Amino acid sequence: MIVASFGKETFQLLPLLQDCIAHYNSHQFAAALVVGWSVSEAILARRWRRYCEAASAAKGGPTAIKKDRPKKLNGRDFTASVMVEALSPAGQLSDVHRERLDTVRQARNSSSVASAVLLVDATS
């Protein structure tokens, strides 16, 4: 019952979430940020896929999503930033969540965080 409500994909993220918490508790904040962002990005991608599926005309939505379009909408070129910016005006993501995701993404992308993670990995 719980797996059905949260989905198997969500439970597969639990080990990553545990790693995030362990890094945080060990004061390895940069590593916690990177791992935590990975969890957030996976959840965001799943939400995006569900939104695209619901928007499909085949399922009663307003647009035709067929042939190669699903690959384009879910491909590597379709970044978390783009997903956030598209989900927000569609009412699928609150402004508060959009702002928080942007803040975390920007921190994750900063060179100081990347350098800190490399240093943590090198010393582990």
SVG drawing of the C-alpha trace seen along z (x, -y; Angstrom):
<svg xmlns="http://www.w3.org/2000/svg" viewBox="-10 -32 53 34">
<polyline fill="none" stroke="black" stroke-width="0.4" points="0.0,0.0 2.8,-2.5 4.8,-1.6 1.7,-2.1 1.1,-5.6 4.7,-6.8 5.9,-4.7 8.8,-2.3 11.0,-5.1 10.7,-7.1 11.8,-4.1 14.8,-3.6 16.0,-7.1 16.1,-6.3 19.7,-5.1 20.7,-8.4 18.7,-10.3 20.5,-8.4 23.9,-9.3 22.8,-12.9 21.9,-12.8 25.1,-11.0 27.2,-13.6 25.3,-16.4 25.7,-14.9 29.5,-14.5 29.6,-18.2 30.4,-17.4 28.0,-20.0 29.1,-20.2 28.8,-16.5 25.3,-16.6 24.3,-19.3 25.3,-17.4 23.7,-14.1 20.6,-16.0 20.3,-17.8 20.5,-14.4 17.5,-13.2 15.6,-16.5 16.4,-16.3 15.2,-12.7 11.9,-13.6 11.6,-16.7 12.2,-14.6 9.5,-12.1 7.0,-15.0 7.9,-16.4 7.3,-13.0 3.9,-12.8 3.0,-16.3 4.0,-15.6 2.0,-12.4 -1.1,-14.2 -0.6,-17.0 -0.7,-14.5 -3.7,-14.7 -3.8,-10.9 -4.7,-11.2 -7.1,-14.1 -4.5,-16.9 -4.1,-19.9 -1.1,-18.8 0.1,-16.0 3.1,-14.2 4.1,-11.4 7.0,-10.1 10.3,-11.6 8.8,-14.4 8.9,-12.4 12.6,-11.8 13.2,-15.5 11.1,-16.4 12.9,-14.0 16.3,-14.1 19.6,-15.3 19.1,-18.7 16.0,-19.3 17.6,-20.4 16.1,-20.6 16.1,-24.4 14.0,-24.2 11.6,-21.7 11.2,-24.0 10.5,-27.0 7.9,-25.1 6.2,-23.4 5.8,-26.7 3.5,-28.6 1.6,-25.4 0.6,-25.3 2.6,-22.1 5.2,-23.8 4.6,-26.6 6.6,-29.8 8.2,-29.0 9.4,-25.6 10.6,-27.1 12.7,-29.7 14.1,-27.1 15.0,-24.7 16.7,-27.5 18.7,-28.5 19.9,-25.0 20.7,-24.4 22.8,-27.5 24.7,-26.5 25.3,-23.1 26.6,-24.6 28.9,-27.0 32.6,-26.3 33.2,-26.4 30.9,-23.5 32.3,-21.5 35.8,-22.1 34.8,-21.1 33.2,-17.9 36.4,-17.0 38.4,-17.6 36.0,-15.4 36.2,-12.7 40.0,-12.9 40.4,-12.5 37.9,-9.7"/>
</svg>
